[in-house]
Amino acid sequence: MKTVSDLLRDADPLRHEPHRLEEERDRLRQRVVAAASVTVPSSAWSLAPAALLVTVAVIVVGILAAGSQFWSRGSATLQAAVRFEVRLAEDRPGPGLREVRIGSPGRVVYLHQEIVVTNADIAKSRVVQGDGPSRFNIDVQFNAAGARKMREATASHVGRPVAILIDGNVVMAPVLRAPIGASAMISGDYTKAQAERIVEGIGIR
């Protein structure tokens, strides 16, 4: 039967290292034993939960910050590439109205400040053939909220112009012959590519 000394010698992880002198092995062994015998003050353990909480807090803050950046980027993509607006307009200047010119030199109309509908009020849009083979228009269909706002805004505006703006520019301002409801036609001197770009751009992505 092996003695305790034999068992300790056989279990010695350094005894198979031929390159170490016996003295070096003893010194290393003593360091390992000394390090294992060091006791950690209780005050150090009392600090561990606090340090852990700080570490967790830092990780959570980092995740939240990254998430907020992601959602801000995500929400930024939920917008239209081409800005669409409908505003009421007048043929004569008045208080609070902004003068705009349609075309060059073109016709002058005066815009109301309030926006009636925007891209968010569009259900769908499509390119339609215009008056000539190379002219195309855009048919805009409003959603329920957009149709309601258009009806309410234009019901008392018959006989006066309503302006349609693309990217802040008035592209047309026809005189209303009847209230506008669920749809509107944007007519202009558009090529098919231009009309398709507007249709693609006014939808919210």
Buried (B, 14 or more C-beta within 10 A) or exposed (E): EEEEEEEEEEEEEEEEEEEEEEEEBEEEEEEEEEEEEEEEEEEEEEEEEEEEEEEEEEEEEEEEEEEEEEEEEEEEEEEBBBBBBBBBBBEEEEEEBEEBEBEEEEEEBBBBEEBBBBBEBBBEBEBBEBEEEEBBBBBBBBBEEBBBBBBEBBEEBEEBBBBBBBBEEBBBBBEBEEBBBBBBBBBBEBEBEBBBBBBBBBBEE
